[in-house]
């Protein structure tokens, strides 16, 4: 396994979210909002972008629980070297790293869109909000994975 990119960051989740908001605004976002968890930490970034099919909503979550588990696993394996163990594996560090990773990913996706290599909806498809509750295409897919994979012509080969 490879250590997570940005695992030594000291940049707050709030600062990273602000940078992501500026990036999205520069790429034409019409509306941007931040969801927060019970502790007041950003948990998702919701925004509307113009796509080839009109304005569409997207939701980018920061999977802090998963990042925290990864940092602990990488620490246990001895692959994290900077700072103290408590700093490297803290919830606050997982929040900072998760958001920096999301920002890095978003920058890469928007660079592909800017280069006209892909459309914005193609870049962000998994995060496309598909119903009035704000669920993403990926969330609906996971809920209905079995049915989605059994489309005609997509039967398992024996």
C-alpha positions in Angstrom: 0.0 0.0 0.0 1.1 3.6 -0.6 1.0 6.2 2.1 -1.9 8.7 1.5 -1.0 11.8 -0.5 -1.0 14.9 1.7 -0.8 12.9 4.9 1.4 15.5 6.6 -0.8 18.5 5.8 -1.4 21.2 8.4 -4.0 23.0 6.3 -7.4 22.9 8.0 -10.4 21.3 6.4 -12.1 24.7 6.4 -9.3 26.2 4.4 -9.2 23.4 1.9 -13.0 23.6 1.4 -12.6 27.4 0.8 -10.0 26.6 -1.8 -12.3 24.1 -3.4 -15.1 26.6 -3.5 -12.8 29.1 -5.3 -11.8 26.4 -7.7 -15.4 25.5 -8.5 -16.4 29.1 -8.9 -13.5 29.6 -11.3 -14.9 26.7 -13.3 -18.5 28.1 -13.4 -20.2 26.7 -10.4 -23.6 28.3 -10.0 -24.2 27.4 -6.3 -21.9 26.0 -3.7 -22.8 24.8 -0.2 -21.0 23.0 2.6 -22.5 20.2 4.8 -21.2 19.9 8.3 -21.1 17.1 10.8 -22.3 17.4 14.4 -18.8 18.6 15.4 -18.9 21.5 12.9 -16.4 19.9 10.6 -17.1 20.0 6.8 -18.5 16.6 5.7 -19.5 17.3 2.0 -19.3 20.0 -0.6 -22.5 20.4 -2.7 -22.5 22.4 -5.9 -24.2 23.0 -9.2 -22.3 23.1 -12.5 -23.4 23.5 -16.1 -23.2 20.2 -18.0 -23.9 19.3 -21.6 -27.4 18.4 -20.3 -28.1 21.5 -18.3 -27.3 22.5 -14.7 -26.7 19.5 -12.5 -26.0 19.1 -8.8 -23.0 17.2 -7.4 -22.0 16.2 -3.9 -18.4 15.5 -2.9 -18.1 13.9 0.5 -15.0 13.7 2.5 -14.7 10.1 3.8 -13.0 11.1 7.1 -13.8 7.7 8.7 -12.1 5.8 5.9 -9.1 8.2 6.0 -8.8 7.8 9.7 -8.8 4.0 9.3 -6.2 4.3 6.5 -3.9 6.5 8.6 -4.1 4.1 11.5 -3.4 1.2 9.3 -0.4 2.9 7.6 0.9 4.0 11.0 0.6 0.4 12.3 2.6 -0.8 9.2 5.3 1.8 10.0 4.8 3.8 6.8 4.0 7.2 8.3 7.1 9.0 9.4 6.4 12.7 10.0 5.2 14.0 13.4 4.1 12.1 16.5 1.9 9.0 16.3 -0.9 10.9 18.0 -0.7 13.7 15.4 -0.5 11.3 12.4 -3.6 9.2 13.4 -5.8 11.9 15.0 -9.3 12.5 13.9 -8.3 16.1 13.1 -5.5 15.0 10.9 -7.8 12.6 9.1 -10.2 15.5 8.4 -7.3 17.6 7.0 -5.9 14.8 4.9 -9.3 13.7 3.5 -10.2 17.2 2.4 -6.7 17.7 0.8 -7.1 14.5 -1.1 -10.5 15.5 -2.3 -9.1 18.9 -3.5 -6.2 17.2 -5.3 -8.8 14.9 -7.0 -11.1 17.8 -7.9 -8.2 19.8 -9.4 -7.2 16.8 -11.6 -10.8 16.3 -12.8 -11.3 20.0 -13.6 -8.0 20.1 -15.4 -9.2 17.3 -17.7 -12.5 19.2 -18.3 -10.6 22.4 -19.0 -8.4 20.6 -21.5 -11.6 19.3 -23.2 -10.5 15.7 -22.7 -13.7 14.9 -20.9 -17.1 16.5 -20.1 -17.8 17.7 -16.5 -20.5 15.2 -16.0 -18.2 12.4 -17.1 -15.6 13.6 -14.6 -18.0 13.8 -11.7 -20.5 11.2 -12.7 -20.3 9.2 -9.4 -21.1 12.3 -7.5 -24.0 13.4 -9.6 -27.1 14.0 -7.4 -29.9 12.0 -8.9 -32.9 12.5 -6.7 -34.6 15.2 -4.5 -32.9 13.9 -1.4 -29.4 14.6 -2.9 -28.4 11.0 -3.2 -25.6 10.5 -5.7 -25.5 8.2 -8.6 -22.9 6.1 -6.8 -25.1 5.8 -3.7 -28.1 4.6 -5.8 -25.8 2.2 -7.7 -24.5 0.7 -4.4 -28.1 0.3 -3.2 -29.2 -1.4 -6.5 -25.9 -2.9 -7.5 -27.2 -6.4 -8.2 -29.9 -5.1 -10.5 -27.7 -2.6 -12.2 -25.2 -5.2 -13.1 -27.8 -7.5 -14.6 -28.8 -5.4 -17.5 -29.7 -7.3 -20.7 -26.5 -8.4 -22.4 -24.5 -8.0 -19.2 -25.1 -11.5 -17.8 -22.2 -13.3 -16.1 -20.2 -15.5 -18.3 -19.9 -19.1 -17.3 
